[in-house]
Amino acid sequence: MRTRTTTAPDGTRWSVQVRFLPRWRFLSRRTGAWRRRRREGSDGPDLGDVADLVPSGSGGHHSGGGSGGGSGGGFLDGLDEGVALLVVLLGFVALAALGWFVLIPLLLLVADVVVVAVLLVAGVLAHAVLRRPWEVVAGHAGADRAVVSTVVGWRAALRHRDDVVGRLAKGAPLEAAATVRAPRRPS
């Protein structure tokens, strides 16, 4: 969410923000281990290893006699059977590679974006409907910890953030972990 910065009378620059996901650091530590393992492992097979799998030498060439059938005049008519077969196979491989390396990842990317958007909307709605508290976090570059306040209600969290910025600019101390509740409107 949008971060507001202010400078205290002693010259310390503070940044104050409203957090939507307070446990993100815990989740990233828990799921980020795969990056370390991937860097420590090998890069995979080399191109020389793949070249050893391809058979070398000339294959059997078949050019039989006879009329060959058909009326001729096609694109592959002037080519030998082996070359025509090679062109068709290369075209098939190119189309398969296009599908494998472009179309399937593109479809997966679109599916991922849709899933993330649905989860984001569901998270915001759940946060509002279940009245989960938002975290207003105030910290500065020289500190190893931040001052965190929990506030129920999005507008109340924004007002509390602005209040914290005003108090920091005046040099007033911050109280940590204070829960501020949004006032209920009469029905």
C-alpha contacts under 8 A as a table, 3 or more apart, distances in Angstrom:
res1	aa1	res2	aa2	distance
1	M	17	Q	6.50
1	M	18	V	5.86
1	M	19	R	6.40
1	M	20	F	7.35
2	R	17	Q	6.26
2	R	18	V	7.32
3	T	15	S	6.34
3	T	16	V	5.61
3	T	17	Q	4.51
3	T	18	V	7.43
4	R	15	S	5.64
4	R	16	V	5.26
4	R	17	Q	6.34
4	R	165	V	7.33
5	T	13	R	6.89
5	T	14	W	5.52
5	T	15	S	4.27
5	T	16	V	6.18
5	T	165	V	7.32
6	T	13	R	5.73
6	T	14	W	5.34
6	T	15	S	6.50
6	T	165	V	6.31
6	T	168	L	7.19
6	T	169	A	6.15
7	T	10	D	7.95
7	T	11	G	5.85
7	T	12	T	5.53
7	T	13	R	4.40
7	T	14	W	6.03
7	T	168	L	7.33
7	T	169	A	5.81
8	A	11	G	5.37
8	A	12	T	5.30
8	A	13	R	6.44
8	A	14	W	7.30
8	A	168	L	5.51
8	A	169	A	4.66
8	A	170	K	6.64
8	A	171	G	5.62
9	P	12	T	7.42
9	P	169	A	6.56
9	P	170	K	6.71
9	P	171	G	5.79
10	D	171	G	7.79
12	T	140	H	7.14
13	R	140	H	5.97
13	R	141	A	7.53
14	W	138	A	6.60
14	W	139	G	5.57
14	W	140	H	4.61
14	W	141	A	7.69
14	W	168	L	7.68
15	S	138	A	5.69
15	S	139	G	5.62
15	S	140	H	6.15
16	V	136	V	6.92
16	V	137	V	5.51
16	V	138	A	4.30
16	V	139	G	6.62
16	V	161	R	6.44
16	V	164	V	7.52
16	V	165	V	6.77
17	Q	136	V	5.65
17	Q	137	V	5.41
17	Q	138	A	6.67
17	Q	161	R	6.65
18	V	134	W	6.66
18	V	135	E	5.62
18	V	136	V	4.48
18	V	137	V	6.32
18	V	157	A	6.75
18	V	158	L	7.09
18	V	161	R	6.98
19	R	22	P	5.97
19	R	134	W	6.22
19	R	135	E	5.14
19	R	136	V	6.26
19	R	137	V	7.13
20	F	134	W	6.29
20	F	135	E	7.16
21	L	24	W	5.76
22	P	25	R	7.83
22	P	135	E	6.82
23	R	26	F	5.40
23	R	27	L	6.44
24	W	27	L	5.09
24	W	28	S	6.08
25	R	28	S	5.19
25	R	29	R	6.17
26	F	29	R	5.29
26	F	30	R	6.22
27	L	30	R	5.06
27	L	31	T	6.16
28	S	31	T	5.26
28	S	32	G	5.38
29	R	32	G	5.30
29	R	33	A	7.12
30	R	33	A	6.85
31	T	34	W	6.99
32	G	35	R	5.89
32	G	36	R	7.57
33	A	36	R	5.42
33	A	37	R	6.53
34	W	37	R	5.13
34	W	38	R	6.07
35	R	38	R	5.15
35	R	39	R	6.31
36	R	39	R	5.27
36	R	40	E	6.31
37	R	40	E	5.21
37	R	41	G	6.27
38	R	41	G	5.32
38	R	42	S	7.81
39	R	42	S	7.71
45	P	49	D	6.24
45	P	50	V	7.36
46	D	49	D	5.35
46	D	50	V	6.80
47	L	50	V	5.16
47	L	51	A	6.25
48	G	51	A	5.02
48	G	52	D	6.45
49	D	52	D	5.41
49	D	53	L	7.11
50	V	53	L	5.42
50	V	54	V	7.19
51	A	54	V	5.48
52	D	55	P	7.51
61	H	82	G	7.04
62	H	81	E	7.80
62	H	82	G	7.65
63	S	80	D	7.83
63	S	81	E	7.18
65	G	68	G	7.55
72	G	77	D	5.99
73	G	77	D	6.00
74	G	77	D	5.03
74	G	78	G	7.99
75	F	78	G	7.33
76	L	79	L	5.39
76	L	84	A	5.91
77	D	80	D	7.82
79	L	83	V	6.16
79	L	84	A	5.87
80	D	83	V	5.29
80	D	84	A	6.06
81	E	84	A	5.08
81	E	85	L	6.04
82	G	85	L	5.08
82	G	86	L	6.09
83	V	86	L	4.92
83	V	87	V	6.14
84	A	87	V	5.09
84	A	88	V	6.23
85	L	88	V	5.14
85	L	89	L	6.08
86	L	89	L	5.07
86	L	90	L	6.01
87	V	90	L	5.12
87	V	91	G	6.14
88	V	91	G	5.10
88	V	92	F	6.21
89	L	92	F	5.01
89	L	93	V	6.09
90	L	93	V	5.00
90	L	94	A	6.01
91	G	94	A	5.03
91	G	95	L	6.21
92	F	95	L	5.17
92	F	96	A	6.11
93	V	96	A	5.00
93	V	97	A	5.97
94	A	97	A	5.07
94	A	98	L	6.09
95	L	98	L	5.01
95	L	99	G	6.21
96	A	99	G	5.12
96	A	100	W	5.99
97	A	100	W	4.95
97	A	101	F	5.72
97	A	102	V	7.79
98	L	101	F	5.46
98	L	102	V	5.38
98	L	103	L	6.68
99	G	102	V	5.56
99	G	103	L	4.71
99	G	104	I	6.05
100	W	103	L	6.29
100	W	104	I	5.60
100	W	105	P	7.44
101	F	104	I	6.61
101	F	105	P	6.44
102	V	105	P	5.64
102	V	106	L	6.02
103	L	106	L	5.06
103	L	107	L	6.18
104	I	107	L	5.13
104	I	108	L	6.17
105	P	108	L	4.94
105	P	109	L	5.98
106	L	109	L	5.02
106	L	110	V	6.26
107	L	110	V	5.15
107	L	111	A	6.18
108	L	111	A	4.98
108	L	112	D	6.08
109	L	112	D	5.03
109	L	113	V	6.19
110	V	113	V	5.14
110	V	114	V	6.23
111	A	114	V	5.14
111	A	115	V	6.18
112	D	115	V	5.09
112	D	116	V	6.10
113	V	116	V	5.15
113	V	117	A	6.07
114	V	117	A	5.13
114	V	118	V	6.14
115	V	118	V	5.17
115	V	119	L	6.11
116	V	119	L	5.08
116	V	120	L	6.01
117	A	120	L	5.06
117	A	121	V	6.20
118	V	121	V	5.25
118	V	122	A	6.03
119	L	122	A	4.98
119	L	123	G	5.88
120	L	123	G	5.03
120	L	124	V	6.23
121	V	124	V	5.25
121	V	125	L	6.15
122	A	125	L	5.11
122	A	126	A	5.92
123	G	126	A	5.06
123	G	127	H	5.93
124	V	127	H	5.00
124	V	128	A	6.22
125	L	128	A	5.13
125	L	129	V	5.91
126	A	129	V	5.08
126	A	130	L	5.61
126	A	131	R	7.85
127	H	130	L	5.57
127	H	131	R	5.79
127	H	132	R	5.22
127	H	133	P	7.87
128	A	131	R	5.09
128	A	132	R	6.82
128	A	153	G	7.21
128	A	154	W	7.81
131	R	152	V	6.30
131	R	153	G	6.63
132	R	152	V	6.35
132	R	153	G	7.75
133	P	150	T	5.61
133	P	151	V	5.07
133	P	152	V	4.25
133	P	153	G	6.70
134	W	150	T	5.55
134	W	151	V	5.21
134	W	152	V	6.05
134	W	153	G	7.09
134	W	154	W	7.08
134	W	157	A	6.52
135	E	148	V	6.36
135	E	149	S	5.67
135	E	150	T	4.62
135	E	151	V	6.30
135	E	157	A	7.63
136	V	148	V	5.67
136	V	149	S	5.12
136	V	150	T	6.19
136	V	151	V	7.16
136	V	157	A	6.68
136	V	160	H	7.50
136	V	161	R	6.17
137	V	146	A	6.42
137	V	147	V	5.74
137	V	148	V	4.58
137	V	149	S	6.55
138	A	146	A	5.60
138	A	147	V	5.11
138	A	148	V	6.45
138	A	164	V	7.85
139	G	143	A	6.93
139	G	145	R	7.02
139	G	146	A	4.46
139	G	147	V	6.30
140	H	143	A	5.71
140	H	146	A	7.44
141	A	144	D	7.97
143	A	146	A	7.08
147	V	174	L	7.40
147	V	175	E	7.71
147	V	176	A	5.43
147	V	177	A	7.36
148	V	176	A	5.73
148	V	177	A	5.44
148	V	178	A	7.96
149	S	176	A	5.97
149	S	177	A	4.47
149	S	178	A	5.16
149	S	179	T	6.18
149	S	180	V	7.82
150	T	177	A	6.35
150	T	178	A	6.28
150	T	179	T	4.85
150	T	180	V	6.57
151	V	154	W	7.98
151	V	156	A	6.68
151	V	157	A	5.37
151	V	160	H	7.65
151	V	179	T	5.50
151	V	180	V	4.79
151	V	181	R	5.90
151	V	182	A	7.55
152	V	156	A	6.78
152	V	157	A	6.88
152	V	179	T	7.68
152	V	180	V	6.55
152	V	181	R	5.12
152	V	182	A	5.90
153	G	156	A	5.22
153	G	157	A	6.09
153	G	181	R	7.38
153	G	182	A	5.93
154	W	157	A	5.04
154	W	158	L	6.36
155	R	158	L	5.08
155	R	159	R	6.19
156	A	159	R	5.01
156	A	160	H	6.00
156	A	180	V	7.99
156	A	181	R	7.51
156	A	182	A	5.60
157	A	160	H	4.99
157	A	161	R	6.04
158	L	161	R	4.99
158	L	162	D	6.28
159	R	162	D	5.14
159	R	163	D	6.14
160	H	163	D	4.88
160	H	164	V	6.08
161	R	164	V	5.11
161	R	165	V	6.26
162	D	165	V	5.06
162	D	166	G	6.24
163	D	166	G	5.04
163	D	167	R	6.18
164	V	167	R	5.06
164	V	168	L	6.06
164	V	174	L	7.52
165	V	168	L	5.18
165	V	169	A	6.17
166	G	169	A	5.16
166	G	170	K	6.42
167	R	170	K	5.17
167	R	171	G	6.18
167	R	172	A	5.17
167	R	173	P	7.41
167	R	174	L	7.67
168	L	171	G	4.95
168	L	172	A	5.79
168	L	173	P	7.26
168	L	174	L	7.70
169	A	172	A	7.78
175	E	178	A	6.54
